[in-house]
Amino acid sequence: MTLLGSCIAGAAGATEIENKSVVYFTRDLSSAGLQKIYAKVNQDMVGKVAIKLHTGEKNGPNIIPRPWVKDLQATIPNSNIVETNTYYYPSDRYTTEAHRETLKVNGWTFCPVDILDEEGTVMLPVKGGKHFKEMSMGGHIVNYDSMLVLTHFKGHVMGGFGGSNKNIGIGCADGRIGKAMIHTGDNKEEWGLTDKQWQVSKDAFMERMTESSKATVDHFGKNIAYINILRNMSVSCDCEGVNAAPVVTPDIGIFASTDILAVDQASVDAVFGLPEKDKADLVERMTSRHGLRQLSYMKELGMGNDKYIIVDLDKE
């Protein structure tokens, strides 16, 4: 893989250089690597901190290793993991009761896990959206001062890929109202599904998901940071659990930024930069689902910068 950009001396804590956003990178896929890269983007993690993590279906093989998250969470004062219940599909996380059992099975027991929509919802504004003026979120989201978006970057059956944008765009919307707002439509052709709850067109789905993400980004302002872990990248999301497609894409490393568009753009570019034989399946998943519309729409909404410089932490 060829990294875009170059290592920049003395860039610790920087967010923009030469009108490009800074994206940090390490090949060190370990607890130590995760903590090292978090230290570059944690300057505005203040007050009560939500760690937005996809905790996965029961026994999911590809989720972020629990020891890494445990070690990181222990270094973040006044923090806990946050999640929401799932949308309308067979899931171990559809109800709060089932979700909590799944959390135990998957070992997310070392800190509190706040299921944001356990006690209701809250509407957050979507500034500049063309599909929504507001989005229904898990009500507990307003109890936090900061958010760390900790994402296992991988494919996704509808989104094409799941990066930071998907993690909060779908993952902060509550399971009954917000997720229905994003997924429900009247287009039968693009997904081949008869259930109206899944009929939104591909481009509209990416845009709706991104508008939901923008509501969370705007809510936290500068007090939000993003980490994408490019490891065990199946074309399937962790929501497919043990039924996920086999991993055929090689591990790459960890990207982090305070710019959501830059970190997702850098992650996508890293996958596209792999040799053809290594990237073919994941690239096909991204492109066939129109997943790159996530990136272009984030740019249109002014959510970040698709021009970035890589700070390679392994060369510091």
KOLMI-684034 format. One record per residue: residue number from 1; z, x, y of N, C-alpha, C in turn; residue in one letter. Coordinates in steps of 0.1 Angstrom, whole numbers, padded with zeros to 4 digits, always signed. Layout:
# residues N
n  nc3  nc1  nc2  cac3  cac1  cac2  cc3  cc1  cc2  res
NUM  Z  X  Y  Z  X  Y  Z  X  Y  a .
...
# end
This chain:
# residues 316
n  nc3  nc1  nc2  cac3  cac1  cac2  cc3  cc1  cc2  res
1  +0000  +0008  -0012  +0000  +0000  +0000  +0000  +0009  +0012  m .
2  -0008  +0005  +0022  -0008  +0012  +0035  -0001  +0004  +0045  t .
3  +0009  +0010  +0051  +0017  +0003  +0061  +0009  +0002  +0075  l .
4  +0009  -0009  +0081  +0003  -0010  +0094  +0013  -0004  +0104  l .
5  +0009  +0002  +0115  +0018  +0008  +0125  +0023  +0021  +0120  g .
6  +0033  +0026  +0127  +0038  +0039  +0124  +0053  +0040  +0127  s .
7  +0060  +0050  +0122  +0074  +0052  +0124  +0076  +0056  +0139  c .
8  +0086  +0050  +0145  +0089  +0052  +0159  +0103  +0058  +0160  i .
9  +0104  +0070  +0165  +0117  +0077  +0167  +0125  +0069  +0178  a .
10  +0138  +0068  +0175  +0147  +0062  +0185  +0145  +0047  +0187  g .
11  +0139  +0040  +0178  +0136  +0026  +0180  +0147  +0016  +0175  a .
12  +0158  +0022  +0171  +0169  +0013  +0166  +0173  +0003  +0177  a .
13  +0173  -0010  +0172  +0177  -0021  +0181  +0165  -0026  +0190  g .
14  +0154  -0019  +0190  +0143  -0024  +0198  +0137  -0036  +0193  a .
15  +0132  -0045  +0201  +0125  -0057  +0197  +0110  -0057  +0200  t .
16  +0106  -0050  +0210  +0092  -0050  +0214  +0089  -0036  +0220  e .
17  +0078  -0030  +0216  +0072  -0018  +0221  +0057  -0019  +0223  i .
18  +0053  -0016  +0235  +0039  -0017  +0239  +0033  -0031  +0236  e .
19  +0041  -0041  +0239  +0037  -0055  +0237  +0035  -0059  +0223  n .
20  +0041  -0051  +0214  +0041  -0054  +0200  +0056  -0056  +0195  k .
21  +0058  -0065  +0186  +0071  -0067  +0181  +0074  -0056  +0170  s .
22  +0087  -0052  +0169  +0091  -0042  +0160  +0095  -0049  +0147  v .
23  +0090  -0044  +0136  +0093  -0048  +0123  +0098  -0036  +0115  v .
24  +0110  -0037  +0110  +0116  -0026  +0102  +0112  -0027  +0087  y .
25  +0111  -0016  +0081  +0106  -0016  +0067  +0114  -0006  +0059  f .
26  +0117  -0009  +0046  +0122  +0001  +0037  +0117  -0003  +0023  t .
27  +0114  +0008  +0015  +0110  +0006  +0001  +0122  +0005  -0008  r .
28  +0134  +0007  -0002  +0147  +0007  -0010  +0151  -0007  -0013  d .
29  +0147  -0011  -0025  +0150  -0025  -0030  +0164  -0024  -0037  l .
30  +0174  -0024  -0029  +0188  -0023  -0034  +0198  -0029  -0024  s .
31  +0210  -0030  -0028  +0220  -0034  -0019  +0221  -0025  -0007  s .
32  +0220  -0012  -0009  +0221  -0003  +0002  +0209  -0005  +0011  a .
33  +0197  -0007  +0006  +0185  -0008  +0014  +0186  -0021  +0022  g .
34  +0192  -0032  +0016  +0193  -0044  +0024  +0203  -0043  +0035  l .
35  +0214  -0036  +0033  +0224  -0034  +0043  +0218  -0025  +0054  q .
36  +0211  -0015  +0051  +0205  -0006  +0060  +0196  -0013  +0070  k .
37  +0187  -0022  +0064  +0177  -0028  +0073  +0184  -0039  +0081  i .
38  +0194  -0046  +0075  +0201  -0056  +0083  +0208  -0050  +0096  y .
39  +0212  -0038  +0094  +0219  -0031  +0106  +0210  -0029  +0118  a .
40  +0196  -0030  +0115  +0187  -0029  +0126  +0184  -0042  +0134  k .
41  +0188  -0053  +0128  +0185  -0066  +0134  +0197  -0074  +0137  v .
42  +0209  -0069  +0135  +0221  -0077  +0135  +0228  -0078  +0149  n .
43  +0221  -0072  +0159  +0228  -0071  +0172  +0233  -0084  +0178  q .
44  +0226  -0095  +0175  +0230  -0108  +0181  +0236  -0118  +0170  d .
45  +0240  -0112  +0159  +0247  -0121  +0149  +0262  -0122  +0154  m .
46  +0265  -0133  +0161  +0278  -0135  +0167  +0284  -0148  +0162  v .
47  +0297  -0149  +0164  +0304  -0161  +0161  +0303  -0165  +0146  g .
48  +0301  -0177  +0143  +0300  -0182  +0129  +0285  -0180  +0125  k .
49  +0283  -0173  +0114  +0270  -0169  +0110  +0266  -0177  +0097  v .
50  +0254  -0183  +0098  +0248  -0190  +0086  +0238  -0180  +0080  a .
51  +0240  -0178  +0067  +0230  -0170  +0059  +0221  -0179  +0052  i .
52  +0209  -0182  +0057  +0200  -0192  +0050  +0193  -0185  +0039  k .
53  +0197  -0189  +0027  +0192  -0183  +0015  +0187  -0194  +0005  l .
54  +0176  -0191  -0002  +0171  -0199  -0012  +0179  -0195  -0025  h .
55  +0188  -0204  -0029  +0197  -0201  -0040  +0191  -0204  -0054  t .
56  +0180  -0211  -0054  +0172  -0213  -0066  +0177  -0223  -0076  g .
57  +0167  -0227  -0085  +0171  -0236  -0096  +0179  -0229  -0106  e .
58  +0185  -0236  -0116  +0193  -0229  -0126  +0186  -0218  -0133  k .
59  +0192  -0207  -0133  +0188  -0195  -0141  +0174  -0190  -0136  n .
60  +0170  -0193  -0124  +0158  -0188  -0119  +0157  -0172  -0120  g .
61  +0146  -0167  -0125  +0146  -0153  -0128  +0143  -0144  -0116  p .
62  +0138  -0149  -0105  +0133  -0141  -0094  +0140  -0141  -0081  n .
63  +0151  -0149  -0080  +0159  -0150  -0068  +0164  -0136  -0064  i .
64  +0168  -0135  -0051  +0174  -0122  -0046  +0186  -0119  -0055  i .
65  +0188  -0107  -0059  +0200  -0104  -0068  +0213  -0107  -0061  p .
66  +0221  -0114  -0068  +0234  -0119  -0062  +0243  -0107  -0057  r .
67  +0243  -0096  -0065  +0252  -0085  -0059  +0247  -0080  -0046  p .
68  +0234  -0080  -0043  +0229  -0076  -0030  +0235  -0085  -0019  w .
69  +0233  -0098  -0022  +0238  -0108  -0012  +0253  -0107  -0010  v .
70  +0260  -0106  -0021  +0275  -0105  -0020  +0279  -0093  -0012  k .
71  +0273  -0081  -0014  +0276  -0069  -0006  +0273  -0071  +0008  d .
72  +0261  -0077  +0011  +0258  -0079  +0025  +0267  -0089  +0032  l .
73  +0269  -0100  +0025  +0278  -0111  +0032  +0292  -0105  +0035  q .
74  +0296  -0096  +0027  +0310  -0091  +0029  +0310  -0082  +0042  a .
75  +0299  -0078  +0047  +0298  -0070  +0059  +0296  -0079  +0072  t .
76  +0294  -0092  +0070  +0291  -0101  +0081  +0303  -0110  +0083  i .
77  +0311  -0107  +0094  +0323  -0115  +0096  +0320  -0130  +0098  p .
78  +0328  -0138  +0093  +0328  -0153  +0096  +0314  -0158  +0092  n .
79  +0310  -0155  +0080  +0297  -0159  +0075  +0298  -0166  +0062  s .
80  +0288  -0174  +0059  +0286  -0180  +0046  +0272  -0184  +0043  n .
81  +0268  -0186  +0031  +0255  -0191  +0027  +0253  -0206  +0031  i .
82  +0241  -0209  +0036  +0238  -0223  +0038  +0226  -0227  +0031  v .
83  +0225  -0240  +0026  +0214  -0245  +0019  +0213  -0260  +0022  e .
84  +0202  -0267  +0018  +0201  -0281  +0018  +0197  -0286  +0005  t .
85  +0199  -0299  +0002  +0194  -0305  -0010  +0179  -0306  -0010  n .
86  +0173  -0308  -0022  +0158  -0307  -0023  +0152  -0321  -0021  t .
87  +0139  -0320  -0020  +0131  -0332  -0017  +0128  -0339  -0031  y .
88  +0118  -0348  -0031  +0115  -0357  -0042  +0108  -0350  -0053  y .
89  +0115  -0343  -0062  +0109  -0338  -0074  +0120  -0335  -0084  y .
90  +0117  -0333  -0097  +0128  -0330  -0106  +0135  -0317  -0102  p .
91  +0148  -0317  -0100  +0154  -0306  -0094  +0169  -0305  -0098  s .
92  +0174  -0294  -0100  +0189  -0292  -0102  +0196  -0292  -0089  d .
93  +0189  -0295  -0078  +0196  -0294  -0065  +0193  -0307  -0057  r .
94  +0189  -0318  -0063  +0185  -0330  -0056  +0197  -0337  -0050  y .
95  +0208  -0337  -0057  +0221  -0343  -0052  +0231  -0332  -0049  t .
96  +0240  -0334  -0040  +0250  -0324  -0037  +0258  -0320  -0049  t .
97  +0262  -0330  -0058  +0269  -0327  -0070  +0262  -0318  -0079  e .
98  +0249  -0321  -0081  +0241  -0313  -0090  +0238  -0299  -0084  a .
99  +0237  -0299  -0071  +0234  -0287  -0064  +0246  -0277  -0065  h .
100  +0258  -0283  -0064  +0270  -0274  -0065  +0271  -0268  -0079  r .
101  +0268  -0276  -0089  +0268  -0271  -0103  +0258  -0260  -0105  e .
102  +0246  -0261  -0099  +0236  -0251  -0099  +0240  -0238  -0092  t .
103  +0247  -0240  -0081  +0252  -0228  -0074  +0262  -0220  -0083  l .
104  +0270  -0227  -0091  +0279  -0220  -0100  +0272  -0213  -0111  k .
105  +0262  -0220  -0117  +0254  -0214  -0128  +0247  -0201  -0123  v .
106  +0242  -0201  -0110  +0234  -0190  -0105  +0243  -0179  -0099  n .
107  +0256  -0182  -0099  +0266  -0171  -0095  +0268  -0170  -0080  g .
108  +0265  -0181  -0072  +0268  -0181  -0058  +0282  -0186  -0055  w .
109  +0291  -0178  -0060  +0305  -0183  -0060  +0314  -0173  -0052  t .
110  +0308  -0163  -0046  +0316  -0152  -0040  +0319  -0155  -0025  f .
111  +0313  -0166  -0020  +0316  -0170  -0006  +0314  -0185  -0005  c .
112  +0318  -0191  +0005  +0315  -0206  +0007  +0300  -0208  +0008  p .
113  +0295  -0218  +0002  +0281  -0223  +0003  +0281  -0236  +0010  v .
114  +0276  -0237  +0022  +0276  -0249  +0029  +0263  -0257  +0027  d .
115  +0263  -0268  +0020  +0251  -0276  +0019  +0250  -0285  +0031  i .
116  +0241  -0281  +0040  +0241  -0286  +0054  +0240  -0301  +0055  l .
117  +0233  -0307  +0045  +0231  -0322  +0046  +0241  -0329  +0037  d .
118  +0252  -0323  +0033  +0261  -0330  +0025  +0268  -0342  +0031  e .
119  +0270  -0341  +0045  +0277  -0351  +0052  +0268  -0358  +0063  e .
120  +0255  -0357  +0061  +0246  -0363  +0070  +0236  -0354  +0077  g .
121  +0230  -0359  +0088  +0219  -0352  +0094  +0221  -0351  +0109  t .
122  +0213  -0343  +0115  +0212  -0342  +0130  +0198  -0340  +0134  v .
123  +0193  -0346  +0145  +0180  -0344  +0150  +0180  -0333  +0160  m .
124  +0171  -0323  +0157  +0169  -0312  +0167  +0155  -0313  +0173  l .
125  +0154  -0310  +0186  +0141  -0311  +0193  +0131  -0302  +0188  p .
126  +0118  -0306  +0187  +0107  -0298  +0184  +0099  -0296  +0197  v .
127  +0100  -0285  +0204  +0093  -0283  +0217  +0079  -0280  +0215  k .
128  +0070  -0288  +0221  +0056  -0285  +0220  +0049  -0289  +0207  g .
129  +0056  -0296  +0199  +0050  -0300  +0186  +0039  -0311  +0188  g .
130  +0029  -0311  +0179  +0019  -0322  +0179  +0022  -0332  +0168  k .
131  +0030  -0329  +0159  +0033  -0339  +0148  +0047  -0345  +0151  h .
132  +0056  -0337  +0156  +0070  -0342  +0158  +0075  -0339  +0172  f .
133  +0084  -0347  +0177  +0092  -0344  +0189  +0106  -0339  +0185  k .
134  +0110  -0343  +0173  +0123  -0338  +0168  +0122  -0338  +0152  e .
135  +0132  -0331  +0146  +0132  -0329  +0132  +0146  -0332  +0127  m .
136  +0147  -0339  +0115  +0160  -0342  +0109  +0164  -0330  +0101  s .
137  +0176  -0325  +0104  +0182  -0313  +0098  +0195  -0316  +0091  m .
138  +0199  -0308  +0082  +0212  -0309  +0077  +0223  -0308  +0088  g .
139  +0231  -0318  +0089  +0240  -0320  +0100  +0249  -0308  +0103  g .
140  +0253  -0300  +0093  +0262  -0289  +0095  +0255  -0278  +0103  h .
141  +0242  -0278  +0105  +0236  -0267  +0112  +0241  -0264  +0126  i .
142  +0246  -0274  +0132  +0251  -0273  +0146  +0265  -0267  +0146  v .
143  +0271  -0264  +0134  +0284  -0258  +0133  +0283  -0243  +0134  n .
144  +0271  -0237  +0135  +0269  -0223  +0135  +0264  -0217  +0148  y .
145  +0268  -0205  +0151  +0264  -0198  +0163  +0252  -0190  +0161  d .
146  +0250  -0185  +0149  +0239  -0175  +0146  +0234  -0178  +0132  s .
147  +0222  -0174  +0129  +0216  -0175  +0116  +0209  -0163  +0112  m .
148  +0212  -0158  +0099  +0204  -0148  +0093  +0195  -0154  +0083  l .
149  +0182  -0153  +0084  +0172  -0159  +0075  +0169  -0149  +0065  v .
150  +0175  -0150  +0053  +0174  -0140  +0042  +0165  -0146  +0032  l .
151  +0153  -0141  +0031  +0142  -0147  +0023  +0137  -0139  +0012  t .
152  +0135  -0145  +0000  +0127  -0139  -0010  +0113  -0143  -0008  h .
153  +0105  -0134  -0004  +0091  -0136  -0001  +0083  -0137  -0014  f .
154  +0075  -0148  -0016  +0068  -0151  -0028  +0058  -0161  -0026  k .
155  +0051  -0165  -0036  +0041  -0176  -0035  +0048  -0189  -0034  g .
156  +0040  -0200  -0032  +0046  -0213  -0031  +0034  -0223  -0035  h .
157  +0038  -0233  -0043  +0027  -0242  -0048  +0020  -0250  -0037  v .
158  +0027  -0253  -0026  +0021  -0260  -0015  +0019  -0252  -0003  m .
159  +0029  -0243  +0000  +0029  -0235  +0012  +0020  -0223  +0011  g .
160  +0015  -0220  -0001  +0008  -0207  -0003  +0016  -0195  -0004  g .
161  +0025  -0194  +0005  +0036  -0183  +0004  +0048  -0189  +0011  f .
162  +0059  -0183  +0006  +0072  -0187  +0012  +0078  -0175  +0018  g .
163  +0078  -0174  +0032  +0084  -0163  +0039  +0095  -0169  +0048  g .
164  +0099  -0163  +0059  +0109  -0168  +0067  +0106  -0182  +0073  s .
165  +0094  -0184  +0076  +0090  -0197  +0082  +0093  -0208  +0072  n .
166  +0089  -0207  +0060  +0091  -0217  +0049  +0106  -0218  +0047  k .
167  +0113  -0207  +0046  +0128  -0207  +0043  +0135  -0216  +0052  n .
168  +0132  -0216  +0065  +0140  -0225  +0074  +0132  -0238  +0077  i .
169  +0119  -0237  +0077  +0111  -0249  +0080  +0113  -0260  +0069  g .
170  +0114  -0257  +0057  +0117  -0266  +0046  +0132  -0266  +0044  i .
171  +0138  -0254  +0044  +0151  -0252  +0039  +0162  -0256  +0048  g .
172  +0160  -0259  +0061  +0170  -0265  +0070  +0168  -0280  +0072  c .
173  +0156  -0285  +0069  +0154  -0299  +0070  +0162  -0306  +0058  a .
174  +0168  -0317  +0061  +0176  -0323  +0051  +0167  -0329  +0040  d .
175  +0173  -0331  +0028  +0165  -0335  +0016  +0159  -0349  +0016  g .
176  +0164  -0358  +0024  +0159  -0371  +0023  +0150  -0375  +0035  r .
177  +0154  -0371  +0047  +0146  -0375  +0059  +0137  -0364  +0064  i .
178  +0143  -0352  +0067  +0135  -0342  +0072  +0124  -0337  +0063  g .
179  +0127  -0335  +0050  +0117  -0330  +0041  +0106  -0341  +0039  k .
180  +0110  -0354  +0039  +0100  -0364  +0038  +0091  -0364  +0050  a .
181  +0096  -0362  +0062  +0088  -0361  +0074  +0077  -0350  +0073  m .
182  +0081  -0339  +0066  +0071  -0328  +0065  +0061  -0331  +0054  i .
183  +0065  -0337  +0043  +0056  -0338  +0032  +0048  -0351  +0031  h .
184  +0052  -0361  +0037  +0046  -0374  +0035  +0033  -0376  +0044  t .
185  +0023  -0381  +0038  +0010  -0384  +0045  +0002  -0394  +0038  g .
186  -0011  -0394  +0042  -0020  -0403  +0036  -0033  -0397  +0032  d .
187  -0033  -0384  +0028  -0044  -0377  +0023  -0043  -0375  +0008  n .
188  -0051  -0382  +0001  -0051  -0381  -0014  -0059  -0370  -0020  k .
189  -0068  -0365  -0012  -0078  -0356  -0018  -0073  -0342  -0020  e .
190  -0066  -0336  -0011  -0064  -0322  -0011  -0054  -0317  -0022  e .
191  -0045  -0325  -0026  -0035  -0322  -0036  -0038  -0329  -0050  w .
192  -0047  -0339  -0049  -0049  -0346  -0062  -0038  -0354  -0067  g .
193  -0029  -0358  -0058  -0017  -0366  -0062  -0018  -0380  -0057  l .
194  -0012  -0389  -0065  -0013  -0403  -0061  -0001  -0408  -0054  t .
195  +0010  -0400  -0055  +0023  -0404  -0048  +0022  -0400  -0033  d .
196  +0023  -0410  -0024  +0022  -0408  -0010  +0032  -0398  -0005  k .
197  +0043  -0396  -0012  +0053  -0387  -0007  +0048  -0372  -0007  q .
198  +0036  -0370  -0013  +0031  -0356  -0014  +0017  -0356  -0009  w .
199  +0012  -0365  -0001  -0002  -0366  +0003  -0006  -0359  +0016  q .
200  +0003  -0353  +0023  -0001  -0346  +0035  -0012  -0336  +0033  v .
201  -0021  -0335  +0042  -0032  -0325  +0041  -0026  -0311  +0042  s .
202  -0034  -0301  +0037  -0029  -0287  +0036  -0026  -0282  +0050  k .
203  -0035  -0283  +0059  -0033  -0277  +0073  -0021  -0285  +0080  d .
204  -0021  -0298  +0078  -0010  -0306  +0084  +0003  -0302  +0078  a .
205  +0004  -0299  +0065  +0016  -0295  +0059  +0021  -0282  +0065  f .
206  +0012  -0272  +0067  +0016  -0260  +0073  +0021  -0262  +0087  m .
207  +0015  -0270  +0095  +0019  -0273  +0108  +0032  -0280  +0109  e .
208  +0034  -0290  +0101  +0047  -0298  +0101  +0058  -0289  +0097  r .
209  +0056  -0281  +0087  +0067  -0271  +0082  +0070  -0262  +0094  m .
210  +0060  -0257  +0101  +0062  -0247  +0112  +0069  -0254  +0123  t .
211  +0066  -0266  +0126  +0073  -0273  +0137  +0088  -0275  +0134  e .
212  +0091  -0278  +0121  +0104  -0279  +0117  +0111  -0265  +0118  s .
213  +0104  -0255  +0115  +0110  -0241  +0116  +0113  -0238  +0131  s .
214  +0104  -0242  +0140  +0105  -0240  +0154  +0118  -0247  +0159  k .
215  +0121  -0258  +0154  +0133  -0265  +0159  +0146  -0256  +0156  a .
216  +0146  -0250  +0144  +0157  -0241  +0141  +0157  -0228  +0149  t .
217  +0145  -0222  +0151  +0144  -0210  +0159  +0148  -0213  +0173  v .
218  +0144  -0224  +0179  +0148  -0227  +0193  +0163  -0230  +0194  d .
219  +0168  -0236  +0184  +0182  -0240  +0184  +0191  -0227  +0185  h .
220  +0188  -0217  +0177  +0196  -0205  +0177  +0192  -0195  +0188  f .
221  +0180  -0196  +0194  +0176  -0187  +0205  +0176  -0173  +0200  g .
222  +0183  -0164  +0207  +0183  -0150  +0204  +0192  -0147  +0192  k .
223  +0200  -0157  +0188  +0210  -0154  +0177  +0205  -0158  +0164  n .
224  +0193  -0152  +0161  +0187  -0154  +0148  +0179  -0142  +0144  i .
225  +0179  -0138  +0131  +0172  -0126  +0127  +0166  -0129  +0113  a .
226  +0156  -0122  +0109  +0148  -0125  +0097  +0147  -0113  +0088  y .
227  +0149  -0115  +0075  +0147  -0104  +0065  +0139  -0110  +0054  i .
228  +0127  -0104  +0050  +0119  -0108  +0039  +0120  -0097  +0028  n .
229  +0123  -0101  +0016  +0124  -0092  +0005  +0112  -0094  -0004  i .
230  +0103  -0084  -0005  +0091  -0085  -0013  +0093  -0079  -0026  l .
231  +0099  -0087  -0035  +0103  -0083  -0049  +0101  -0094  -0058  r .
232  +0097  -0092  -0071  +0096  -0102  -0080  +0088  -0114  -0074  n .
233  +0076  -0111  -0069  +0068  -0121  -0062  +0058  -0128  -0072  m .
234  +0063  -0139  -0077  +0055  -0148  -0085  +0046  -0156  -0075  s .
235  +0036  -0162  -0080  +0029  -0172  -0072  +0037  -0185  -0070  v .
236  +0047  -0186  -0078  +0056  -0198  -0078  +0068  -0195  -0069  s .
237  +0073  -0206  -0063  +0086  -0205  -0055  +0098  -0205  -0064  c .
238  +0109  -0201  -0059  +0121  -0201  -0067  +0126  -0215  -0070  d .
239  +0120  -0225  -0063  +0123  -0239  -0066  +0117  -0243  -0080  c .
240  +0109  -0235  -0086  +0104  -0238  -0100  +0112  -0231  -0111  e .
241  +0122  -0224  -0107  +0132  -0218  -0116  +0126  -0211  -0128  g .
242  +0130  -0215  -0140  +0125  -0208  -0152  +0111  -0211  -0155  v .
243  +0105  -0221  -0148  +0091  -0225  -0151  +0082  -0217  -0141  n .
244  +0087  -0208  -0133  +0078  -0200  -0124  +0068  -0192  -0132  a .
245  +0056  -0191  -0126  +0046  -0183  -0132  +0051  -0168  -0133  a .
246  +0045  -0161  -0143  +0050  -0147  -0144  +0047  -0138  -0132  p .
247  +0055  -0128  -0129  +0053  -0119  -0118  +0042  -0109  -0122  v .
248  +0032  -0109  -0114  +0021  -0099  -0116  +0018  -0090  -0104  v .
249  +0025  -0094  -0092  +0023  -0086  -0080  +0034  -0076  -0079  t .
250  +0031  -0063  -0077  +0041  -0053  -0077  +0051  -0054  -0065  p .
251  +0063  -0049  -0067  +0073  -0049  -0056  +0068  -0040  -0045  d .
252  +0072  -0044  -0032  +0067  -0037  -0021  +0079  -0031  -0013  i .
253  +0089  -0039  -0010  +0101  -0035  -0002  +0107  -0046  +0007  g .
254  +0113  -0042  +0017  +0120  -0052  +0026  +0115  -0050  +0040  i .
255  +0112  -0061  +0047  +0108  -0062  +0061  +0119  -0070  +0068  f .
256  +0121  -0066  +0081  +0131  -0073  +0089  +0127  -0072  +0104  a .
257  +0130  -0083  +0111  +0127  -0083  +0125  +0135  -0094  +0132  s .
258  +0135  -0094  +0145  +0140  -0106  +0153  +0129  -0115  +0157  t .
259  +0117  -0113  +0152  +0105  -0120  +0155  +0100  -0127  +0142  d .
260  +0101  -0140  +0141  +0097  -0146  +0128  +0083  -0145  +0125  i .
261  +0074  -0146  +0135  +0060  -0144  +0132  +0056  -0130  +0128  l .
262  +0062  -0120  +0135  +0059  -0106  +0131  +0064  -0103  +0117  a .
263  +0075  -0108  +0113  +0080  -0104  +0100  +0072  -0111  +0089  v .
264  +0068  -0123  +0091  +0059  -0130  +0081  +0045  -0124  +0081  d .
265  +0040  -0121  +0093  +0027  -0115  +0094  +0027  -0101  +0087  q .
266  +0037  -0093  +0089  +0038  -0080  +0082  +0039  -0081  +0067  a .
267  +0046  -0091  +0063  +0048  -0093  +0048  +0034  -0097  +0042  s .
268  +0027  -0107  +0048  +0014  -0111  +0044  +0004  -0099  +0044  v .
269  +0004  -0092  +0055  -0005  -0080  +0055  -0002  -0070  +0044  d .
270  +0011  -0068  +0041  +0015  -0059  +0031  +0009  -0063  +0017  a .
271  +0009  -0076  +0014  +0004  -0081  +0002  -0011  -0079  +0002  v .
272  -0018  -0083  +0013  -0032  -0081  +0014  -0037  -0067  +0013  f .
273  -0028  -0058  +0017  -0031  -0043  +0016  -0030  -0037  +0002  g .
274  -0025  -0045  -0008  -0024  -0040  -0021  -0038  -0038  -0028  l .
275  -0039  -0030  -0038  -0052  -0030  -0045  -0056  -0043  -0051  p .
276  -0069  -0046  -0052  -0074  -0059  -0056  -0067  -0064  -0068  e .
277  -0066  -0056  -0078  -0060  -0061  -0091  -0046  -0065  -0090  k .
278  -0039  -0060  -0080  -0024  -0063  -0078  -0022  -0075  -0069  d .
279  -0032  -0077  -0060  -0030  -0088  -0050  -0037  -0101  -0053  k .
280  -0046  -0101  -0063  -0056  -0112  -0064  -0049  -0125  -0066  a .
281  -0039  -0126  -0075  -0033  -0139  -0077  -0025  -0144  -0065  d .
282  -0017  -0136  -0059  -0009  -0141  -0048  -0018  -0144  -0036  l .
283  -0028  -0136  -0033  -0038  -0138  -0022  -0045  -0152  -0025  v .
284  -0049  -0154  -0037  -0056  -0167  -0040  -0047  -0178  -0038  e .
285  -0034  -0177  -0041  -0024  -0188  -0039  -0023  -0190  -0024  r .
286  -0022  -0180  -0016  -0021  -0181  -0001  -0033  -0188  +0005  m .
287  -0045  -0183  +0001  -0057  -0188  +0008  -0061  -0202  +0003  t .
288  -0059  -0205  -0010  -0063  -0218  -0015  -0055  -0229  -0010  s .
289  -0043  -0226  -0006  -0034  -0236  +0000  -0034  -0236  +0015  r .
290  -0043  -0228  +0021  -0044  -0227  +0036  -0030  -0221  +0042  h .
291  -0024  -0213  +0034  -0011  -0208  +0038  -0011  -0200  +0051  g .
292  -0022  -0193  +0054  -0022  -0185  +0066  -0022  -0194  +0079  l .
293  -0023  -0207  +0077  -0022  -0216  +0089  -0007  -0215  +0094  r .
294  +0002  -0212  +0085  +0016  -0210  +0090  +0016  -0199  +0102  q .
295  +0009  -0188  +0100  +0009  -0177  +0109  +0002  -0181  +0122  l .
296  -0010  -0187  +0121  -0018  -0190  +0133  -0011  -0201  +0141  s .
297  -0004  -0210  +0134  +0003  -0221  +0142  +0016  -0216  +0148  y .
298  +0023  -0207  +0141  +0034  -0201  +0148  +0030  -0194  +0161  m .
299  +0018  -0188  +0161  +0013  -0181  +0173  +0010  -0192  +0184  k .
300  +0004  -0203  +0180  +0000  -0213  +0189  +0013  -0219  +0195  e .
301  +0023  -0220  +0188  +0036  -0226  +0193  +0044  -0216  +0201  l .
302  +0039  -0204  +0202  +0047  -0194  +0209  +0060  -0189  +0203  g .
303  +0060  -0189  +0189  +0072  -0186  +0182  +0074  -0171  +0180  m .
304  +0064  -0163  +0183  +0065  -0149  +0181  +0052  -0142  +0183  g .
305  +0051  -0130  +0179  +0040  -0121  +0181  +0034  -0116  +0168  n .
306  +0020  -0118  +0166  +0014  -0114  +0154  +0010  -0099  +0155  d .
307  +0012  -0093  +0166  +0010  -0079  +0168  +0023  -0071  +0166  k .
308  +0024  -0062  +0158  +0037  -0056  +0155  +0035  -0041  +0152  y .
309  +0046  -0034  +0153  +0047  -0020  +0149  +0057  -0018  +0138  i .
310  +0054  -0011  +0128  +0063  -0009  +0117  +0072  +0003  +0120  i .
311  +0085  +0001  +0118  +0094  +0012  +0119  +0099  +0015  +0104  v .
312  +0094  +0026  +0099  +0096  +0029  +0085  +0110  +0036  +0083  d .
313  +0120  +0029  +0079  +0133  +0035  +0078  +0135  +0046  +0068  l .
314  +0125  +0047  +0059  +0126  +0057  +0049  +0122  +0071  +0054  d .
315  +0116  +0071  +0066  +0111  +0083  +0073  +0120  +0087  +0084  k .
316  +0131  +0080  +0087  +0140  +0084  +0098  +0148  +0096  +0094  e .
# end
